[in-house]
């Protein structure tokens, strides 16, 4: 196993395990003064000859679109699930894509496995026709900051980015095109099969004893625990990248049982977010995310 530590700012302790917020999903160099001109009723001129091609044959990240976790309050420890955005869609130069849930209505999308597949020629053409990928700045027609805690949508390529925290005619039109393609891709993609990022946060059994528990399937649960509340180190929520094949299989089976139970017996999980596990006298909420190609040393997607 390889330990990947990520720094997150603890915002509150109003819930049982506290809350955190992240801004780590998108490069800080993206301008925040986007303007609000809606001229052209959302249309972007993509008729001129295009130089940027999604599928250029290279084994590198070419396209990443996401809803950032910025401003959204996450249960402590759970930020690992959304740190690269969710929903998300990423494409590499060989037309491979990886996609995270949330493009369709699904209350469990944060816990779903990430999925992968191959773009068809039609998929590629749809994205390239709908988006000014040579230069995304025309899509910066909406203000970055909308209502308090508003979700921020982002469209990114290596040389250009656009973000939106409210509404803009051009950005909204481009996002609708991406969303339509993403929904189709989700329906015909398959779960990934690779390492898994895991974070665990200890909990008090006296408070959550009624929440359904699962036996922890790996080695010592304490290895995965984030620092206890009150410890100065609680500014850090560590995650561990599980790489051993047998351990990955056990975690996938655990997550599968949890998701099935959530769907068939939802009454057992009211007001709780997270998979509760026990090992002897240790209880914790566990959060997982499938690893992605092109992650950096912190498990984040960067160009």
C-alpha positions as CSV (number, residue, x, y, z in Angstrom):
1,X,0.0,0.0,0.0
2,X,1.1,3.6,-0.7
3,X,0.1,6.3,1.6
4,X,-1.2,9.5,-0.1
5,X,-1.8,12.4,2.3
6,X,-4.0,15.3,1.3
7,X,-4.4,18.6,3.1
8,X,-8.0,19.8,3.6
9,X,-9.2,22.7,5.8
10,X,-11.6,21.6,8.5
11,X,-14.6,24.0,8.4
12,X,-16.9,22.8,11.2
13,X,-17.6,20.2,13.8
14,X,-21.3,20.6,13.9
15,X,-22.0,17.0,12.8
16,X,-20.8,13.8,14.4
17,X,-17.5,13.8,12.4
18,X,-17.2,17.4,11.3
19,X,-17.3,19.0,7.8
20,X,-14.6,20.0,5.3
21,X,-14.5,21.9,2.0
22,X,-12.0,21.6,-0.9
23,X,-10.8,23.9,-3.6
24,X,-8.2,21.5,-4.9
25,X,-10.0,20.3,-8.1
26,X,-9.1,23.1,-10.5
27,X,-6.0,25.2,-11.1
28,X,-5.9,28.5,-9.3
29,X,-4.7,30.2,-12.4
30,X,-8.2,30.2,-13.9
31,X,-9.5,33.8,-14.0
32,X,-12.4,34.5,-11.8
33,X,-13.7,37.6,-13.6
34,X,-15.8,35.9,-16.2
35,X,-18.3,38.7,-17.1
36,X,-21.9,38.1,-17.9
37,X,-22.4,38.9,-21.6
38,X,-25.0,36.5,-23.1
39,X,-24.7,37.9,-26.7
40,X,-25.4,35.2,-29.3
41,X,-27.9,33.4,-27.1
42,X,-25.4,30.9,-25.9
43,X,-23.9,30.1,-29.3
44,X,-20.2,29.7,-29.7
45,X,-18.5,29.9,-33.1
46,X,-16.9,26.5,-33.7
47,X,-17.1,26.7,-37.5
48,X,-13.5,27.9,-38.0
49,X,-10.9,25.2,-38.6
50,X,-10.1,23.4,-35.3
51,X,-6.6,22.6,-34.3
52,X,-7.3,20.8,-31.0
53,X,-8.3,17.2,-31.2
54,X,-9.4,15.1,-28.2
55,X,-8.0,11.9,-29.6
56,X,-4.5,12.9,-30.8
57,X,-3.1,9.4,-30.1
58,X,-1.2,10.4,-27.0
59,X,-1.4,8.7,-23.6
60,X,-2.1,11.8,-21.6
61,X,-5.1,13.7,-20.2
62,X,-6.8,15.8,-22.8
63,X,-10.1,16.8,-21.4
64,X,-11.6,17.1,-17.9
65,X,-15.0,18.4,-17.0
66,X,-16.4,18.3,-13.5
67,X,-18.6,19.8,-10.8
68,X,-16.1,21.0,-8.2
69,X,-16.5,20.2,-4.5
70,X,-15.7,23.9,-3.8
71,X,-18.2,25.4,-1.4
72,X,-20.1,22.1,-0.8
73,X,-19.8,21.0,2.7
74,X,-18.6,17.4,2.9
75,X,-18.7,15.1,5.9
76,X,-15.3,14.8,7.3
77,X,-13.2,12.2,5.5
78,X,-15.6,12.0,2.6
79,X,-13.7,14.5,0.5
80,X,-11.7,11.7,-1.1
81,X,-14.9,10.7,-3.1
82,X,-15.2,14.1,-4.8
83,X,-11.7,15.6,-4.8
84,X,-11.4,15.3,-8.6
85,X,-14.9,16.5,-9.1
86,X,-18.2,14.7,-9.2
87,X,-19.8,14.3,-11.6
88,X,-16.7,14.1,-13.8
89,X,-15.7,13.1,-17.3
90,X,-12.1,12.8,-18.4
91,X,-10.7,11.8,-21.8
92,X,-7.2,10.9,-22.9
93,X,-5.5,11.2,-26.3
94,X,-6.4,7.6,-27.2
95,X,-10.1,8.2,-26.9
96,X,-10.4,6.4,-23.5
97,X,-12.8,8.0,-21.1
98,X,-13.4,7.8,-17.4
99,X,-16.6,9.0,-15.8
100,X,-18.0,9.5,-12.3
101,X,-21.6,9.4,-11.3
102,X,-24.0,12.3,-10.9
103,X,-24.8,13.0,-14.5
104,X,-28.2,11.2,-13.9
105,X,-30.3,11.5,-10.8
106,X,-28.8,9.1,-8.2
107,X,-28.7,9.7,-4.5
108,X,-25.8,7.2,-4.2
109,X,-23.6,8.7,-6.9
110,X,-20.8,9.6,-4.6
111,X,-20.3,6.0,-3.6
112,X,-20.6,4.4,-7.1
113,X,-17.6,3.0,-8.7
114,X,-16.0,5.1,-11.4
115,X,-16.6,3.8,-14.9
116,X,-14.6,3.7,-18.2
117,X,-15.0,3.1,-21.9
118,X,-14.0,4.3,-25.3
119,X,-15.3,7.3,-27.2
120,X,-16.9,6.5,-30.5
121,X,-16.2,8.7,-33.5
122,X,-19.7,10.2,-32.9
123,X,-19.0,11.0,-29.3
124,X,-15.7,12.7,-30.2
125,X,-17.3,14.7,-32.9
126,X,-20.2,15.8,-30.6
127,X,-17.8,17.2,-28.0
128,X,-15.5,18.8,-30.6
129,X,-18.4,20.5,-32.4
130,X,-20.1,21.7,-29.2
131,X,-17.0,23.1,-27.5
132,X,-14.4,25.7,-28.6
133,X,-11.6,23.5,-27.5
134,X,-8.9,25.6,-29.1
135,X,-9.8,28.3,-26.7
136,X,-12.4,28.0,-24.0
137,X,-12.4,31.6,-23.0
138,X,-15.6,32.4,-24.9
139,X,-17.4,30.2,-22.3
140,X,-16.4,32.5,-19.5
141,X,-19.7,34.4,-19.8
142,X,-21.0,33.7,-16.3
143,X,-19.9,34.9,-12.9
144,X,-17.7,32.4,-11.0
145,X,-19.5,33.0,-7.7
146,X,-23.3,32.5,-7.5
147,X,-25.4,31.7,-4.5
148,X,-23.6,30.8,-1.2
149,X,-22.3,27.2,-1.5
150,X,-23.2,27.1,-5.2
151,X,-21.6,24.3,-7.1
152,X,-19.0,25.4,-9.6
153,X,-18.9,23.7,-13.0
154,X,-15.6,23.5,-14.9
155,X,-14.5,22.5,-18.4
156,X,-10.8,22.1,-18.8
157,X,-8.2,21.2,-21.5
158,X,-4.5,21.6,-21.1
159,X,-4.2,25.1,-22.5
160,X,-7.6,26.6,-21.5
161,X,-10.4,26.5,-18.9
162,X,-13.8,27.9,-18.1
163,X,-15.6,27.8,-14.8
164,X,-19.2,28.8,-13.9
165,X,-20.8,29.2,-10.5
166,X,-24.0,30.7,-11.7
167,X,-25.4,30.9,-15.2
168,X,-24.1,32.1,-18.6
169,X,-25.7,31.5,-22.0
170,X,-22.6,30.3,-23.7
171,X,-21.3,28.2,-20.8
172,X,-24.8,26.7,-20.2
173,X,-25.1,25.6,-23.8
174,X,-21.7,24.0,-23.8
175,X,-22.4,22.3,-20.5
176,X,-25.7,20.9,-21.8
177,X,-23.9,19.3,-24.7
178,X,-21.3,17.8,-22.4
179,X,-24.0,16.6,-20.0
180,X,-25.9,14.9,-22.8
181,X,-22.8,13.0,-24.0
182,X,-21.9,12.1,-20.5
183,X,-25.3,10.6,-19.7
184,X,-24.9,8.4,-22.8
185,X,-21.3,7.4,-21.9
186,X,-22.4,6.4,-18.4
187,X,-25.0,4.1,-19.6
188,X,-22.6,2.2,-21.8
189,X,-19.4,2.1,-19.7
190,X,-18.1,-0.4,-17.2
191,X,-16.7,-0.1,-13.7
192,X,-12.9,0.5,-13.5
193,X,-10.7,-2.2,-12.0
194,X,-7.7,-0.8,-10.2
195,X,-6.4,0.7,-6.9
196,X,-8.7,2.4,-4.5
197,X,-8.2,5.5,-2.3
198,X,-9.6,4.9,1.2
199,X,-10.2,7.3,4.2
200,X,-11.6,6.2,7.5
201,X,-12.9,8.4,10.3
202,X,-13.4,6.9,13.8
203,X,-16.8,7.3,15.3
204,X,-18.4,6.8,18.7
205,X,-20.4,3.6,18.8
206,X,-22.7,5.1,21.5
207,X,-24.0,7.7,19.0
208,X,-24.2,5.6,15.9
209,X,-24.9,2.1,17.2
210,X,-28.1,1.9,15.3
211,X,-26.4,2.4,11.9
212,X,-25.8,-0.8,10.0
213,X,-22.2,-2.0,10.4
214,X,-19.9,-4.1,8.2
215,X,-16.9,-6.1,9.1
216,X,-13.7,-4.5,8.0
217,X,-12.1,-6.9,5.5
218,X,-8.5,-5.7,5.4
219,X,-5.6,-5.5,7.9
220,X,-5.8,-3.2,10.9
221,X,-8.5,-0.6,10.5
222,X,-6.5,1.9,12.6
223,X,-4.0,2.2,9.7
224,X,-6.7,4.0,7.7
225,X,-8.0,6.3,10.4
226,X,-7.8,10.1,10.1
227,X,-6.5,12.0,13.2
228,X,-9.0,12.3,16.0
229,X,-11.0,15.5,16.5
230,X,-9.2,17.9,18.8
231,X,-5.8,16.8,17.6
232,X,-3.9,19.7,16.0
233,X,-3.2,17.3,13.1
234,X,-6.9,17.1,12.3
235,X,-6.3,19.6,9.6
236,X,-5.1,16.6,7.6
237,X,-7.4,13.9,6.3
238,X,-5.1,11.1,5.1
239,X,-6.2,8.6,2.5
240,X,-4.4,5.4,1.7
241,X,-4.1,4.0,-1.8
242,X,-4.8,0.3,-1.7
243,X,-3.0,-1.5,-4.5
244,X,-2.9,-5.2,-3.5
245,X,-5.1,-7.2,-5.8
246,X,-6.8,-9.2,-3.0
247,X,-7.4,-6.1,-0.9
248,X,-8.9,-4.3,-3.8
249,X,-11.3,-7.2,-4.5
250,X,-12.4,-7.2,-0.8
251,X,-13.0,-3.5,-0.8
252,X,-15.1,-3.7,-4.0
253,X,-17.1,-6.5,-2.5
254,X,-17.7,-4.5,0.6
255,X,-18.8,-1.4,-1.4
256,X,-21.0,-3.6,-3.5
257,X,-22.8,-5.0,-0.5
258,X,-23.2,-1.5,1.0
259,X,-24.7,-0.1,-2.2
260,X,-27.1,-3.0,-2.5
261,X,-28.2,-2.6,1.1
262,X,-28.7,1.2,0.6
263,X,-30.9,0.5,-2.4
264,X,-33.0,-2.3,-0.9
265,X,-33.1,-1.2,2.7
266,X,-32.8,2.6,2.7
267,X,-34.4,2.9,6.1
268,X,-31.3,1.6,7.8
269,X,-29.2,4.6,6.6
270,X,-31.4,7.6,7.2
271,X,-29.4,10.8,8.1
272,X,-26.0,9.0,7.7
273,X,-23.4,9.3,5.0
274,X,-20.7,6.7,4.9
275,X,-20.1,3.0,5.1
276,X,-19.8,2.1,8.8
277,X,-17.2,-0.6,9.5
278,X,-16.1,-2.3,12.7
279,X,-13.0,-4.2,13.8
280,X,-13.1,-5.5,17.4
281,X,-13.7,-2.4,19.4
282,X,-13.0,0.1,16.6
283,X,-15.8,1.7,14.6
284,X,-15.3,4.1,11.7
285,X,-17.0,5.5,8.6
286,X,-15.1,4.6,5.5
287,X,-15.1,6.5,2.2
288,X,-13.6,5.2,-1.1
289,X,-12.7,6.4,-4.6
290,X,-11.4,4.5,-7.5
291,X,-8.0,5.7,-8.6
292,X,-7.7,7.3,-12.1
293,X,-5.0,7.3,-14.7
294,X,-3.0,10.5,-14.9
295,X,-3.4,11.3,-11.2
296,X,-0.5,13.1,-9.6
297,X,1.3,12.1,-6.3
298,X,-1.6,13.5,-4.3
299,X,-4.2,11.6,-6.3
300,X,-5.4,14.7,-8.1
301,X,-6.0,15.3,-11.9
302,X,-3.8,18.0,-13.3
303,X,-2.6,18.9,-16.8
